[in-house]
């Protein structure tokens, strides 16, 4: 995907390190994190029991900040959905945060919880 990319560190309460969300404003609406995404990600981090061990779906995920946060907070499975043209941003953010998700899950869940991050 062409355009100007930037990485925004997002501090998530309860996590030992921030997640990095890649944005590409040149990509339009899904190319940036919306305030609602930050608010929902913060809510999930403050109340991880809402997602821990559960299946979560983020519809119209855009950058995937909510889904990445849910994965960090111990969701059993996270499904990110958006239009086909927007999938590259989702993939980039999952790849960028793969190690952070694994580390956060170990921190939150207390070790290997049997769920993989691919």
N, CA, C and O atoms as a GROMACS GRO file, in nm:
protein
  472
    1UNK      N    1   0.084  -0.116   0.000
    1UNK     CA    2   0.000   0.000   0.000
    1UNK      C    3   0.089   0.123   0.000
    1UNK      O    4   0.180   0.135   0.083
    2UNK      N    5   0.064   0.212  -0.091
    2UNK     CA    6   0.146   0.333  -0.102
    2UNK      C    7   0.096   0.439  -0.006
    2UNK      O    8  -0.012   0.428   0.051
    3UNK      N    9   0.176   0.542   0.013
    3UNK     CA   10   0.136   0.653   0.098
    3UNK      C   11   0.236   0.674   0.210
    3UNK      O   12   0.337   0.604   0.220
    4UNK      N   13   0.207   0.771   0.292
    4UNK     CA   14   0.292   0.807   0.404
    4UNK      C   15   0.250   0.728   0.527
    4UNK      O   16   0.138   0.746   0.576
    5UNK      N   17   0.338   0.642   0.578
    5UNK     CA   18   0.309   0.559   0.694
    5UNK      C   19   0.378   0.618   0.816
    5UNK      O   20   0.489   0.670   0.807
    6UNK      N   21   0.312   0.608   0.929
    6UNK     CA   22   0.375   0.646   1.055
    6UNK      C   23   0.330   0.547   1.163
    6UNK      O   24   0.223   0.487   1.153
    7UNK      N   25   0.413   0.531   1.264
    7UNK     CA   26   0.380   0.443   1.375
    7UNK      C   27   0.351   0.524   1.499
    7UNK      O   28   0.430   0.609   1.540
    8UNK      N   29   0.236   0.498   1.559
    8UNK     CA   30   0.196   0.571   1.679
    8UNK      C   31   0.201   0.478   1.800
    8UNK      O   32   0.130   0.377   1.803
    9UNK      N   33   0.283   0.509   1.899
    9UNK     CA   34   0.280   0.426   2.020
    9UNK      C   35   0.151   0.455   2.098
    9UNK      O   36   0.115   0.570   2.120
   10UNK      N   37   0.085   0.349   2.139
   10UNK     CA   38  -0.039   0.362   2.214
   10UNK      C   39  -0.019   0.296   2.350
   10UNK      O   40  -0.006   0.174   2.359
   11UNK      N   41  -0.017   0.377   2.455
   11UNK     CA   42  -0.003   0.325   2.590
   11UNK      C   43  -0.135   0.263   2.632
   11UNK      O   44  -0.239   0.328   2.630
   12UNK      N   45  -0.130   0.135   2.668
   12UNK     CA   46  -0.250   0.064   2.710
   12UNK      C   47  -0.236   0.034   2.859
   12UNK      O   48  -0.145  -0.039   2.900
   13UNK      N   49  -0.325   0.090   2.941
   13UNK     CA   50  -0.316   0.064   3.085
   13UNK      C   51  -0.312  -0.087   3.114
   13UNK      O   52  -0.389  -0.164   3.059
   14UNK      N   53  -0.220  -0.125   3.201
   14UNK     CA   54  -0.208  -0.265   3.238
   14UNK      C   55  -0.107  -0.344   3.158
   14UNK      O   56  -0.076  -0.458   3.192
   15UNK      N   57  -0.053  -0.285   3.052
   15UNK     CA   58   0.047  -0.353   2.971
   15UNK      C   59   0.186  -0.298   3.001
   15UNK      O   60   0.201  -0.179   3.029
   16UNK      N   61   0.287  -0.384   2.994
   16UNK     CA   62   0.422  -0.339   3.028
   16UNK      C   63   0.485  -0.246   2.924
   16UNK      O   64   0.580  -0.175   2.956
   17UNK      N   65   0.434  -0.247   2.802
   17UNK     CA   66   0.489  -0.160   2.697
   17UNK      C   67   0.376  -0.119   2.604
   17UNK      O   68   0.274  -0.187   2.596
   18UNK      N   69   0.394  -0.007   2.532
   18UNK     CA   70   0.288   0.036   2.440
   18UNK      C   71   0.280  -0.055   2.318
   18UNK      O   72   0.376  -0.122   2.282
   19UNK      N   73   0.164  -0.055   2.255
   19UNK     CA   74   0.152  -0.118   2.124
   19UNK      C   75   0.182  -0.010   2.021
   19UNK      O   76   0.169   0.109   2.050
   20UNK      N   77   0.221  -0.050   1.903
   20UNK     CA   78   0.251   0.046   1.795
   20UNK      C   79   0.145   0.028   1.688
   20UNK      O   80   0.129  -0.081   1.632
   21UNK      N   81   0.073   0.132   1.659
   21UNK     CA   82  -0.030   0.127   1.556
   21UNK      C   83   0.018   0.207   1.436
   21UNK      O   84   0.041   0.328   1.444
   22UNK      N   85   0.032   0.137   1.325
   22UNK     CA   86   0.071   0.202   1.200
   22UNK      C   87  -0.051   0.272   1.141
   22UNK      O   88  -0.161   0.218   1.138
   23UNK      N   89  -0.028   0.394   1.094
   23UNK     CA   90  -0.134   0.470   1.031
   23UNK      C   91  -0.087   0.515   0.893
   23UNK      O   92   0.032   0.533   0.869
   24UNK      N   93  -0.181   0.533   0.804
   24UNK     CA   94  -0.153   0.582   0.670
   24UNK      C   95  -0.268   0.675   0.630
   24UNK      O   96  -0.361   0.633   0.560
   25UNK      N   97  -0.263   0.801   0.673
   25UNK     CA   98  -0.373   0.893   0.643
   25UNK      C   99  -0.404   0.905   0.494
   25UNK      O  100  -0.517   0.937   0.457
   26UNK      N  101  -0.305   0.880   0.409
   26UNK     CA  102  -0.328   0.885   0.265
   26UNK      C  103  -0.427   0.778   0.221
   26UNK      O  104  -0.482   0.784   0.111
   27UNK      N  105  -0.450   0.678   0.308
   27UNK     CA  106  -0.540   0.567   0.275
   27UNK      C  107  -0.686   0.598   0.311
   27UNK      O  108  -0.773   0.513   0.294
   28UNK      N  109  -0.712   0.718   0.360
   28UNK     CA  110  -0.849   0.759   0.389
   28UNK      C  111  -0.898   0.716   0.526
   28UNK      O  112  -0.820   0.706   0.621
   29UNK      N  113  -1.026   0.691   0.535
   29UNK     CA  114  -1.093   0.663   0.662
   29UNK      C  115  -1.027   0.551   0.743
   29UNK      O  116  -1.004   0.571   0.862
   30UNK      N  117  -0.995   0.435   0.684
   30UNK     CA  118  -0.937   0.329   0.767
   30UNK      C  119  -0.789   0.350   0.797
   30UNK      O  120  -0.729   0.271   0.871
   31UNK      N  121  -0.729   0.453   0.741
   31UNK     CA  122  -0.586   0.473   0.755
   31UNK      C  123  -0.542   0.543   0.881
   31UNK      O  124  -0.422   0.565   0.901
   32UNK      N  125  -0.636   0.577   0.968
   32UNK     CA  126  -0.599   0.643   1.092
   32UNK      C  127  -0.682   0.586   1.206
   32UNK      O  128  -0.789   0.527   1.185
   33UNK      N  129  -0.632   0.603   1.328
   33UNK     CA  130  -0.706   0.559   1.445
   33UNK      C  131  -0.808   0.666   1.480
   33UNK      O  132  -0.774   0.784   1.493
   34UNK      N  133  -0.932   0.625   1.495
   34UNK     CA  134  -1.038   0.716   1.533
   34UNK      C  135  -1.047   0.723   1.685
   34UNK      O  136  -1.010   0.628   1.754
   35UNK      N  137  -1.096   0.834   1.737
   35UNK     CA  138  -1.108   0.851   1.882
   35UNK      C  139  -1.187   0.736   1.946
   35UNK      O  140  -1.152   0.690   2.055
   36UNK      N  141  -1.292   0.690   1.878
   36UNK     CA  142  -1.372   0.580   1.932
   36UNK      C  143  -1.289   0.453   1.951
   36UNK      O  144  -1.313   0.376   2.044
   37UNK      N  145  -1.191   0.432   1.864
   37UNK     CA  146  -1.102   0.317   1.878
   37UNK      C  147  -1.016   0.328   2.002
   37UNK      O  148  -0.996   0.230   2.074
   38UNK      N  149  -0.964   0.447   2.026
   38UNK     CA  150  -0.884   0.470   2.148
   38UNK      C  151  -0.968   0.449   2.274
   38UNK      O  152  -0.923   0.388   2.371
   39UNK      N  153  -1.090   0.500   2.271
   39UNK     CA  154  -1.178   0.489   2.388
   39UNK      C  155  -1.212   0.343   2.417
   39UNK      O  156  -1.207   0.299   2.532
   40UNK      N  157  -1.247   0.268   2.312
   40UNK     CA  158  -1.281   0.127   2.332
   40UNK      C  159  -1.159   0.045   2.374
   40UNK      O  160  -1.170  -0.044   2.458
   41UNK      N  161  -1.044   0.075   2.316
   41UNK     CA  162  -0.920   0.006   2.356
   41UNK      C  163  -0.890   0.032   2.503
   41UNK      O  164  -0.851  -0.059   2.576
   42UNK      N  165  -0.907   0.156   2.547
   42UNK     CA  166  -0.884   0.188   2.688
   42UNK      C  167  -0.983   0.115   2.778
   42UNK      O  168  -0.946   0.063   2.883
   43UNK      N  169  -1.109   0.111   2.736
   43UNK     CA  170  -1.212   0.040   2.814
   43UNK      C  171  -1.175  -0.107   2.830
   43UNK      O  172  -1.183  -0.162   2.940
   44UNK      N  173  -1.134  -0.170   2.720
   44UNK     CA  174  -1.094  -0.311   2.726
   44UNK      C  175  -0.976  -0.330   2.820
   44UNK      O  176  -0.970  -0.428   2.894
   45UNK      N  177  -0.883  -0.237   2.817
   45UNK     CA  178  -0.766  -0.251   2.904
   45UNK      C  179  -0.801  -0.232   3.051
   45UNK      O  180  -0.738  -0.291   3.138
   46UNK      N  181  -0.901  -0.151   3.079
   46UNK     CA  182  -0.943  -0.128   3.217
   46UNK      C  183  -1.032  -0.241   3.270
   46UNK      O  184  -1.039  -0.264   3.391
   47UNK      N  185  -1.100  -0.309   3.178
   47UNK     CA  186  -1.190  -0.419   3.214
   47UNK      C  187  -1.158  -0.543   3.130
   47UNK      O  188  -1.241  -0.587   3.051
   48UNK      N  189  -1.037  -0.599   3.146
   48UNK     CA  190  -0.995  -0.711   3.062
   48UNK      C  191  -1.083  -0.834   3.075
   48UNK      O  192  -1.085  -0.919   2.985
   49UNK      N  193  -1.156  -0.846   3.185
   49UNK     CA  194  -1.246  -0.961   3.201
   49UNK      C  195  -1.356  -0.964   3.095
   49UNK      O  196  -1.417  -1.068   3.073
   50UNK      N  197  -1.381  -0.851   3.030
   50UNK     CA  198  -1.481  -0.845   2.922
   50UNK      C  199  -1.437  -0.924   2.799
   50UNK      O  200  -1.521  -0.970   2.722
   51UNK      N  201  -1.304  -0.940   2.780
   51UNK     CA  202  -1.254  -1.010   2.661
   51UNK      C  203  -1.171  -1.134   2.693
   51UNK      O  204  -1.156  -1.221   2.607
   52UNK      N  205  -1.118  -1.143   2.813
   52UNK     CA  206  -1.026  -1.252   2.848
   52UNK      C  207  -1.093  -1.388   2.828
   52UNK      O  208  -1.198  -1.417   2.885
   53UNK      N  209  -1.028  -1.470   2.744
   53UNK     CA  210  -1.077  -1.604   2.716
   53UNK      C  211  -1.195  -1.610   2.622
   53UNK      O  212  -1.248  -1.719   2.597
   54UNK      N  213  -1.239  -1.498   2.568
   54UNK     CA  214  -1.356  -1.493   2.479
   54UNK      C  215  -1.315  -1.470   2.334
   54UNK      O  216  -1.203  -1.428   2.305
   55UNK      N  217  -1.407  -1.497   2.246
   55UNK     CA  218  -1.390  -1.465   2.104
   55UNK      C  219  -1.440  -1.323   2.082
   55UNK      O  220  -1.549  -1.288   2.127
   56UNK      N  221  -1.362  -1.243   2.013
   56UNK     CA  222  -1.397  -1.104   1.988
   56UNK      C  223  -1.394  -1.076   1.839
   56UNK      O  224  -1.308  -1.129   1.767
   57UNK      N  225  -1.486  -0.994   1.792
   57UNK     CA  226  -1.491  -0.952   1.652
   57UNK      C  227  -1.486  -0.800   1.648
   57UNK      O  228  -1.564  -0.732   1.715
   58UNK      N  229  -1.394  -0.748   1.569
   58UNK     CA  230  -1.391  -0.604   1.546
   58UNK      C  231  -1.438  -0.580   1.403
   58UNK      O  232  -1.367  -0.612   1.307
   59UNK      N  233  -1.556  -0.524   1.389
   59UNK     CA  234  -1.617  -0.499   1.258
   59UNK      C  235  -1.577  -0.360   1.212
   59UNK      O  236  -1.587  -0.263   1.287
   60UNK      N  237  -1.531  -0.350   1.086
   60UNK     CA  238  -1.483  -0.221   1.037
   60UNK      C  239  -1.359  -0.178   1.114
   60UNK      O  240  -1.350  -0.065   1.160
   61UNK      N  241  -1.264  -0.271   1.127
   61UNK     CA  242  -1.151  -0.255   1.217
   61UNK      C  243  -1.055  -0.143   1.181
   61UNK      O  244  -0.987  -0.091   1.269
   62UNK      N  245  -1.047  -0.103   1.056
   62UNK     CA  246  -0.953   0.003   1.018
   62UNK      C  247  -0.810  -0.036   1.051
   62UNK      O  248  -0.754  -0.125   0.986
   63UNK      N  249  -0.751   0.030   1.150
   63UNK     CA  250  -0.613  -0.001   1.189
   63UNK      C  251  -0.605  -0.122   1.281
   63UNK      O  252  -0.497  -0.180   1.298
   64UNK      N  253  -0.717  -0.161   1.341
   64UNK     CA  254  -0.718  -0.277   1.429
   64UNK      C  255  -0.677  -0.249   1.572
   64UNK      O  256  -0.644  -0.343   1.644
   65UNK      N  257  -0.677  -0.124   1.615
   65UNK     CA  258  -0.631  -0.091   1.751
   65UNK      C  259  -0.713  -0.163   1.857
   65UNK      O  260  -0.658  -0.205   1.959
   66UNK      N  261  -0.843  -0.178   1.836
   66UNK     CA  262  -0.928  -0.245   1.935
   66UNK      C  263  -0.897  -0.394   1.938
   66UNK      O  264  -0.886  -0.453   2.046
   67UNK      N  265  -0.885  -0.455   1.821
   67UNK     CA  266  -0.854  -0.598   1.815
   67UNK      C  267  -0.717  -0.632   1.871
   67UNK      O  268  -0.701  -0.733   1.939
   68UNK      N  269  -0.619  -0.548   1.842
   68UNK     CA  270  -0.484  -0.571   1.897
   68UNK      C  271  -0.490  -0.560   2.050
   68UNK      O  272  -0.427  -0.640   2.119
   69UNK      N  273  -0.564  -0.462   2.101
   69UNK     CA  274  -0.577  -0.448   2.246
   69UNK      C  275  -0.647  -0.570   2.306
   69UNK      O  276  -0.604  -0.621   2.410
   70UNK      N  277  -0.754  -0.618   2.241
   70UNK     CA  278  -0.825  -0.736   2.290
   70UNK      C  279  -0.732  -0.857   2.294
   70UNK      O  280  -0.736  -0.936   2.389
   71UNK      N  281  -0.649  -0.872   2.191
   71UNK     CA  282  -0.554  -0.983   2.188
   71UNK      C  283  -0.454  -0.970   2.302
   71UNK      O  284  -0.421  -1.069   2.368
   72UNK      N  285  -0.406  -0.849   2.326
   72UNK     CA  286  -0.312  -0.825   2.436
   72UNK      C  287  -0.374  -0.855   2.571
   72UNK      O  288  -0.306  -0.900   2.662
   73UNK      N  289  -0.502  -0.831   2.584
   73UNK     CA  290  -0.569  -0.847   2.713
   73UNK      C  291  -0.622  -0.989   2.734
   73UNK      O  292  -0.695  -1.013   2.831
   74UNK      N  293  -0.587  -1.082   2.647
   74UNK     CA  294  -0.617  -1.223   2.671
   74UNK      C  295  -0.737  -1.281   2.600
   74UNK      O  296  -0.784  -1.389   2.638
   75UNK      N  297  -0.788  -1.214   2.497
   75UNK     CA  298  -0.898  -1.273   2.421
   75UNK      C  299  -0.852  -1.405   2.359
   75UNK      O  300  -0.739  -1.416   2.310
   76UNK      N  301  -0.939  -1.506   2.361
   76UNK     CA  302  -0.904  -1.637   2.307
   76UNK      C  303  -0.880  -1.630   2.156
   76UNK      O  304  -0.785  -1.690   2.106
   77UNK      N  305  -0.965  -1.560   2.086
   77UNK     CA  306  -0.954  -1.542   1.941
   77UNK      C  307  -1.005  -1.403   1.907
   77UNK      O  308  -1.106  -1.359   1.962
   78UNK      N  309  -0.936  -1.335   1.818
   78UNK     CA  310  -0.980  -1.204   1.772
   78UNK      C  311  -0.993  -1.209   1.621
   78UNK      O  312  -0.900  -1.247   1.551
   79UNK      N  313  -1.109  -1.171   1.573
   79UNK     CA  314  -1.136  -1.165   1.430
   79UNK      C  315  -1.149  -1.019   1.391
   79UNK      O  316  -1.235  -0.948   1.444
   80UNK      N  317  -1.065  -0.974   1.298
   80UNK     CA  318  -1.069  -0.835   1.251
   80UNK      C  319  -1.130  -0.835   1.112
   80UNK      O  320  -1.088  -0.910   1.024
   81UNK      N  321  -1.230  -0.751   1.091
   81UNK     CA  322  -1.296  -0.746   0.962
   81UNK      C  323  -1.296  -0.603   0.908
   81UNK      O  324  -1.304  -0.506   0.984
   82UNK      N  325  -1.286  -0.593   0.778
   82UNK     CA  326  -1.299  -0.465   0.709
   82UNK      C  327  -1.310  -0.495   0.561
   82UNK      O  328  -1.302  -0.611   0.520
   83UNK      N  329  -1.326  -0.394   0.481
   83UNK     CA  330  -1.330  -0.412   0.336
   83UNK      C  331  -1.195  -0.463   0.286
   83UNK      O  332  -1.092  -0.436   0.347
   84UNK      N  333  -1.196  -0.535   0.176
   84UNK     CA  334  -1.074  -0.596   0.123
   84UNK      C  335  -0.962  -0.495   0.101
   84UNK      O  336  -0.845  -0.526   0.123
   85UNK      N  337  -0.996  -0.374   0.058
   85UNK     CA  338  -0.894  -0.271   0.034
   85UNK      C  339  -0.824  -0.226   0.161
   85UNK      O  340  -0.715  -0.168   0.155
   86UNK      N  341  -0.884  -0.253   0.277
   86UNK     CA  342  -0.830  -0.206   0.405
   86UNK      C  343  -0.751  -0.313   0.480
   86UNK      O  344  -0.689  -0.285   0.582
   87UNK      N  345  -0.753  -0.435   0.428
   87UNK     CA  346  -0.685  -0.546   0.494
   87UNK      C  347  -0.534  -0.523   0.509
   87UNK      O  348  -0.478  -0.565   0.610
   88UNK      N  349  -0.465  -0.460   0.414
   88UNK     CA  350  -0.321  -0.441   0.432
   88UNK      C  351  -0.284  -0.365   0.560
   88UNK      O  352  -0.181  -0.396   0.620
   89UNK      N  353  -0.363  -0.268   0.602
   89UNK     CA  354  -0.334  -0.196   0.726
   89UNK      C  355  -0.352  -0.290   0.845
   89UNK      O  356  -0.272  -0.288   0.938
   90UNK      N  357  -0.457  -0.371   0.843
   90UNK     CA  358  -0.479  -0.468   0.952
   90UNK      C  359  -0.362  -0.564   0.961
   90UNK      O  360  -0.309  -0.589   1.069
   91UNK      N  361  -0.323  -0.619   0.846
   91UNK     CA  362  -0.211  -0.714   0.844
   91UNK      C  363  -0.082  -0.649   0.896
   91UNK      O  364  -0.008  -0.710   0.973
   92UNK      N  365  -0.057  -0.527   0.853
   92UNK     CA  366   0.066  -0.458   0.896
   92UNK      C  367   0.066  -0.438   1.048
   92UNK      O  368   0.170  -0.454   1.112
   93UNK      N  369  -0.049  -0.403   1.104
   93UNK     CA  370  -0.054  -0.381   1.249
   93UNK      C  371  -0.045  -0.511   1.328
   93UNK      O  372   0.010  -0.512   1.438
   94UNK      N  373  -0.098  -0.618   1.274
   94UNK     CA  374  -0.084  -0.747   1.342
   94UNK      C  375   0.062  -0.794   1.339
   94UNK      O  376   0.114  -0.843   1.439
   95UNK      N  377   0.126  -0.778   1.225
   95UNK     CA  378   0.267  -0.817   1.214
   95UNK      C  379   0.353  -0.730   1.306
   95UNK      O  380   0.440  -0.781   1.377
   96UNK      N  381   0.327  -0.600   1.305
   96UNK     CA  382   0.404  -0.507   1.388
   96UNK      C  383   0.390  -0.539   1.537
   96UNK      O  384   0.485  -0.522   1.613
   97UNK      N  385   0.272  -0.584   1.578
   97UNK     CA  386   0.245  -0.604   1.720
   97UNK      C  387   0.248  -0.750   1.764
   97UNK      O  388   0.211  -0.781   1.877
   98UNK      N  389   0.290  -0.839   1.678
   98UNK     CA  390   0.291  -0.981   1.713
   98UNK      C  391   0.368  -1.009   1.842
   98UNK      O  392   0.316  -1.075   1.932
   99UNK      N  393   0.489  -0.958   1.852
   99UNK     CA  394   0.570  -0.981   1.973
   99UNK      C  395   0.510  -0.911   2.095
   99UNK      O  396   0.515  -0.965   2.206
  100UNK      N  397   0.455  -0.792   2.076
  100UNK     CA  398   0.392  -0.720   2.188
  100UNK      C  399   0.271  -0.798   2.239
  100UNK      O  400   0.248  -0.804   2.359
  101UNK      N  401   0.194  -0.856   2.148
  101UNK     CA  402   0.077  -0.935   2.187
  101UNK      C  403   0.121  -1.056   2.269
  101UNK      O  404   0.063  -1.086   2.373
  102UNK      N  405   0.223  -1.125   2.222
  102UNK     CA  406   0.273  -1.243   2.293
  102UNK      C  407   0.323  -1.204   2.432
  102UNK      O  408   0.292  -1.271   2.530
  103UNK      N  409   0.401  -1.096   2.440
  103UNK     CA  410   0.454  -1.051   2.570
  103UNK      C  411   0.341  -1.007   2.663
  103UNK      O  412   0.343  -1.038   2.782
  104UNK      N  413   0.244  -0.934   2.609
  104UNK     CA  414   0.133  -0.886   2.691
  104UNK      C  415   0.050  -1.002   2.743
  104UNK      O  416   0.008  -1.002   2.859
  105UNK      N  417   0.026  -1.101   2.658
  105UNK     CA  418  -0.053  -1.217   2.700
  105UNK      C  419   0.019  -1.292   2.812
  105UNK      O  420  -0.045  -1.339   2.906
  106UNK      N  421   0.149  -1.303   2.802
  106UNK     CA  422   0.226  -1.369   2.908
  106UNK      C  423   0.215  -1.289   3.038
  106UNK      O  424   0.206  -1.346   3.146
  107UNK      N  425   0.216  -1.157   3.025
  107UNK     CA  426   0.206  -1.068   3.142
  107UNK      C  427   0.066  -1.074   3.203
  107UNK      O  428   0.051  -1.085   3.325
  108UNK      N  429  -0.038  -1.066   3.118
  108UNK     CA  430  -0.177  -1.062   3.164
  108UNK      C  431  -0.225  -1.199   3.210
  108UNK      O  432  -0.282  -1.213   3.317
  109UNK      N  433  -0.200  -1.300   3.126
  109UNK     CA  434  -0.252  -1.434   3.152
  109UNK      C  435  -0.163  -1.510   3.248
  109UNK      O  436  -0.208  -1.602   3.316
  110UNK      N  437  -0.036  -1.472   3.253
  110UNK     CA  438   0.054  -1.538   3.345
  110UNK      C  439   0.126  -1.657   3.284
  110UNK      O  440   0.150  -1.757   3.351
  111UNK      N  441   0.161  -1.646   3.158
  111UNK     CA  442   0.234  -1.754   3.092
  111UNK      C  443   0.163  -1.798   2.966
  111UNK      O  444   0.078  -1.726   2.914
  112UNK      N  445   0.198  -1.915   2.918
  112UNK     CA  446   0.140  -1.970   2.796
  112UNK      C  447  -0.003  -2.011   2.825
  112UNK      O  448  -0.027  -2.102   2.905
  113UNK      N  449  -0.098  -1.944   2.760
  113UNK     CA  450  -0.238  -1.975   2.784
  113UNK      C  451  -0.295  -2.072   2.683
  113UNK      O  452  -0.416  -2.097   2.682
  114UNK      N  453  -0.210  -2.128   2.597
  114UNK     CA  454  -0.254  -2.226   2.500
  114UNK      C  455  -0.308  -2.166   2.371
  114UNK      O  456  -0.347  -2.241   2.281
  115UNK      N  457  -0.311  -2.034   2.360
  115UNK     CA  458  -0.359  -1.969   2.238
  115UNK      C  459  -0.242  -1.909   2.164
  115UNK      O  460  -0.158  -1.841   2.223
  116UNK      N  461  -0.236  -1.934   2.035
  116UNK     CA  462  -0.124  -1.886   1.957
  116UNK      C  463  -0.158  -1.754   1.891
  116UNK      O  464  -0.275  -1.720   1.874
  117UNK      N  465  -0.057  -1.681   1.854
  117UNK     CA  466  -0.070  -1.557   1.778
  117UNK      C  467   0.005  -1.579   1.649
  117UNK      O  468   0.128  -1.584   1.648
  118UNK      N  469  -0.068  -1.592   1.540
  118UNK     CA  470  -0.006  -1.616   1.408
  118UNK      C  471  -0.019  -1.495   1.321
  118UNK      O  472   0.027  -1.496   1.206
   0.00000   0.00000   0.00000
